[in-house]
Amino acid sequence: MSNLRVTVWNEFRHEKENEFIGGLYPNGIHGAIAEGLREHGFEHVRTATLDEAEHGLTEEVLAETDVLTWWGHKAHGQVSDEIVARVQARVLQGMGLIVLHSGHASKIFQKLMGTTCMLRWREADERERLWVVAPGHPIAQGLDPYFELPEVEMYGEFFDIPQPEQLVFVSWFEGGNVFRSGCCFSRGNGKIFYFRPGHETYPIYFDANVRRVLANAVRWAAPVAGPEFPYYSANGRFPAINEKQSLEPIARKESKRARIG
């Protein structure tokens, strides 16, 4: 059993507004993801959604979160900038972040990546084959050399993200496109994993391999012991530190320049 504290965030709009999607995910996409994590031994899993107060991501909730998973699609613009800054600050402090599928266009992912995070897409019920290209990586543990999803929405290159620090999965699609579908990054003290599968009109978060990947990713992204991130600020401004007291003596200088910093 794992003592890691996981918060599963979902905008939770499609499931309430579309009868077909609601039938696929009667407990919401967040419910399916949380269920899969509990199957893999995570005891402390909570959920949060867009329409809750502060989107369910209060300072108290985030302070008690080791890893946050993020699913959004149609309501990225309705996520408060204040909450985005709050999540960013926690990632820099060391909280892990797992960004899922259309979360590539979320404010938090774009803010942390510093790029558009845009891509090519097509919805044609294509087969996807996900190749493990880093078999020794913790996120790939317990998987075969590849696994397949029978029907998905295609995402294709070029994917406008920074060069991943580690690439775990590459996808091939029935229509011929390829995509970097499992990308690892670090920002401050925090680890970030982007995982492509998860379009709302397919039951992808019930797939055993997908659930294994998410469980592995949560374990990988968990905070590790080390020096605290020095530039913490809940409002996202991250002030510099004026280190007036030097570690070693500095000889007196007779400079006449103005010091305005």
N, C-alpha and C positions, 0 to 999 in steps of 0.2 A: 504494500500500500504506500501511496505517496502523500507526504505532508505538504506538498506544494499547493499554494492557493491560486486557483485559476478563476478568472472572470471571462465569461463568454459573452461578447457584445454582438448584437444584431440589430439592424434598423427595424426589422419586424413590421414591414409594410406589405410586401407582396402576399404573405400568408394570410393577412387579414382582408386584403382587397380582392384576391383572386381565388375563386372556389377550387380550381384545379390545383394550384400551388398549396392552398390550405389543406387539401386532401393528401398531398405528398408529405407535408410537414405539419401534422395536426398540432404539434407542440412547438411549432416554429423551428426555423433553421437552428436557432440557438439551443432549442431543446434537444434536437438530434445530435448536435456537436457535444453538448454536455453529457448526454447519454453515452456517447462513444468514449469520452474521457473517463467516465465512471467505470465503464467496462474494463478499461485498462488500469484500474487501480487508483484513480485520483479520487480522494475522499472529499476534498474541499473545493467544490465547483459551484460557482454561483453564476447567474445570468443577469444581463442588463440590456435594456432596449432604448431606442431613440426617444420614445414618448414619455419615459419616466422623468421625474424631476432630475435636472442636471444630466439627462440621458442615462441615468443610473450609474454615472461615474463621478460620484461625489469624492471629495478629498479623502474621506474616511474609507470608501470602497477601494480607491486606488492605493491607499497606504497599506491595505490588507490584500493586495494583489501581487503575486510573484510573476504571473504571466497573464497577459490579456490577449484574447483572440478577437479579430475584428472582421465582421461581414457587413457590407453595405452595398447598395446599388442605385436605387432611384432617388435617394434623399441625401446624397452627400452634402449638398448645399445647405441643408437644414441642421447640420451639426454645428453647434456653437463654437466660434473661434476660441472662446475662453476655455471650453472643455478640451479642444485640440491642444492648446498650449499646456494645459494641465497634464494631459497624457504624454506629450513630448517631454515635459520636465521629468516625469516618472521614468520614461525610457532612459533618458540620460543618466538618471540616478541608478539604473540597473534593472528595472522591470523589463521582462521579455515581452515581445510583441509578435503575434502571428497574424499576418494579413492574408485574407482569403479571397480568391477569385476577383470579383469586381471591386473589391477593396483597393485594387491598384489605383483607382481614381478618387479614393478618399482623401480628405484634407490632411489627415495625420500621415498617411504614407507619402503623399506629395511633399509635405513639409519636411519629413525626415530624409527623403531622397534628394530633394532640391531639383527635380526634373518634372516633366509633364506626366511621366509614367503611362503614356498612351501606347496603343498597340493596334493591330488589325484584329477584326473579329467577324465571325459568321455563325449564324444559328441554323444548322442543317442536320441535326441529329447524327453527327459524325462519331465514328469510333476514335478513341484516343489511346495511344500507347505511350506510357510514361517509362522512359529508360532511366535506370539508376546509373549516373555517371560518376558518383563518388561512393562506391560500395563500402568504404571504410568509415563513412560519416555516420555519427550517431542517429541522424534522422532517417537513414536508410536501413537501420538494423531490423532484421526479421523479414525483409522483403526479398523476392526473387529478383533476377536481373532486370525484369520489367514487369509491369502489370497493365491491364487494359480496363478502360471504362467503355461500355458499349455505345452510349449515346451522350454527347456533350455539346456545349457551345464551344466553337473553336476560338482560340486566341493565337495570333501569329506574330512573328517578327516583322518589323523591328519593334522591340519593346524598349521604350525610352526610359531606362533606369541607369543608375551608375553601374559600373562593372561590379558584379557580385563578388564578395570576398571568397565565397565558396558556392559552387553550383552543384546541386544534389540531383536534380531531375531535368531531363530534356524531353519534351513531348513531340510526338509525331501524330498527325491527324490524317484521317481517311482522305481528305481532299488535297493532301500534299504539304500543308504548312507545318512548320516546326516552331517551337517556343521554349524559352528558358522558364521552366515551370516550377522550379524549386530553388529559390535564391536566398542566400544568407548575407546579412549585413551586420555591422556593429555601429552604434552611435553612442558616444559617451561610454557609460558602463553597461549599456543595454544591448541585447542581441535581438535581431529582427529576422524573421523568416517569411518570405512571400511564397504562397502555395496556390497554384492556378485553379485546380478543379473546384466546382461548387456552384454552377449556375442553378438558379432557383427552380427551374422547370424540370430538373432531373433529380432523382433520389440519391445523389452522390454521397451525401454525408451519412448514409447507411452502409456504404461499401466498406468491407473489412480492411482492405489495404489503405483506403483513405483514412479510416479511423486509426490505424496503426501509425501512419505518417504524422497525424495530428498529435497523437500521444507522444511519439518520439520527439516531435518538434517542441512540445511544451517542456519536456525534460531538458532538451538541449538549451532552450532559451532561458531557463531558470537563472536567477541571479547567483553570482558567485562571490565569495568573500574577497575583499580587497579594499584599497583606499576609496574613500567616498568621492563622488564626483564633486569637484570644488566650486562649480558655478551654478548651483541650484537656485532657481527662482520660480515660484508657482505661476507668475504672470508671463513667463516666456521671455523675459528681457535678459537674464543671465549676465549680471554685471561682472566686469573684470575685478581682480583683486589688486589693490594698491599695496604692494609689499614694501612698505617704507623701511622696515627693519631688515637689514641684510643679514645673511648667514655668516658672512665673513666681513672683517673690517674693510671699509672703503676709504682710501686716502682722500684727504680734503682736496677738492678741486677749486681752482680760482676762476671758474668759468663765469662770464658775464652774460651768458644767454638767458633769456626769460624762460622760466619753467611754467608752462601753462597746463600741463596734463594733470 
